[in-house]
């Protein structure tokens, strides 16, 4: 990787963006976890911090539709 690629990857990590957003096994970011936690609390649903980023995004979508 080049220096600029490394810098971009570091910035994405700090921003809470997964390195490869299409990776179904990407770990849950702090930003997504916070949004999921807040929505689950509002809806009276349990929060599952063991979800992957993709699973959490799908759960957030479902909670918003409730």
Secondary structure as the mmCIF struct_conf table of DSSP 4:
data_model
#
loop_
_struct_conf.conf_type_id
_struct_conf.id
_struct_conf.beg_label_comp_id
_struct_conf.beg_label_asym_id
_struct_conf.beg_label_seq_id
_struct_conf.end_label_comp_id
_struct_conf.end_label_asym_id
_struct_conf.end_label_seq_id
HELX_RH_AL_P HELX_RH_AL_P1 UNK A 3 UNK A 15
TURN_TY1_P TURN_TY1_P1 UNK A 16 UNK A 16
BEND BEND1 UNK A 19 UNK A 20
TURN_TY1_P TURN_TY1_P2 UNK A 21 UNK A 22
TURN_TY1_P TURN_TY1_P3 UNK A 24 UNK A 25
HELX_LH_PP_P HELX_LH_PP_P1 UNK A 26 UNK A 26
STRN STRN1 UNK A 27 UNK A 27
HELX_LH_PP_P HELX_LH_PP_P2 UNK A 28 UNK A 29
HELX_RH_AL_P HELX_RH_AL_P2 UNK A 30 UNK A 43
TURN_TY1_P TURN_TY1_P4 UNK A 44 UNK A 44
TURN_TY1_P TURN_TY1_P5 UNK A 49 UNK A 50
STRN STRN2 UNK A 52 UNK A 52
HELX_RH_AL_P HELX_RH_AL_P3 UNK A 53 UNK A 65
#
